[in-house]
């Protein structure tokens, strides 16, 4: 976590530092990522970075948390079910489609999260994934409870077991899609939605068949 000196900075300066850090890690990885270059690109003294963070490891882990929070803040509205009667599986498709288009404006942040997910920063994979999984599990459980309330998700299975099922399926799907994009020499964010639409529908149908209710 950052020190109080960082948290006391205004949001604009915090964002400038975090974006510089994310950019450095995306381009050079964790081991070769340079604190001095991050400071230079953020417009602060190198010594100031150590007043903000204990070390590069702490900066990296907070970069991942900051990135997830940024994306949730900017695009969270596409992940909130406003119509309580909507079919949760239809919502998953529509929200995924909208997010695919909108999130391209945060291309570098998406690539950073993608690289964390694919294990590029292998020495920090477990620690960095733990925060993402916490956020993902909370969101998934919320969807499950809403789906049970409106009858679109079966009620005879424990919420946590359903969460494990949907998370496991979606994670393997994301891993497959990301690796496929890399084989094509692309990042997942650069793929047109039409290229992934068929697989996305198939994944949602698979989840639906396993946990769908009677509606």
Buried (B, 14 or more C-beta within 10 A) or exposed (E): EBEEEBEEBEEEBBBBBBBBBBBBBBEEEBEEBEBEBBBBBBEBEEEBBBEBBEEBEBBBBBBBBBBBEBBEEBBEEBBEBEEEEBBBBEBBBEBBBBBBEEBEEBEBBBBBBBBBBBEBBEEBBEEBBEBBEEBBBEBBBBBBEBBBEBBBBBEEBEBEEBBEBBBEBBBEBBEEBBEBBEEEEEBBBEBEEEEBBEEBEEBBEBBBEEBBBEE
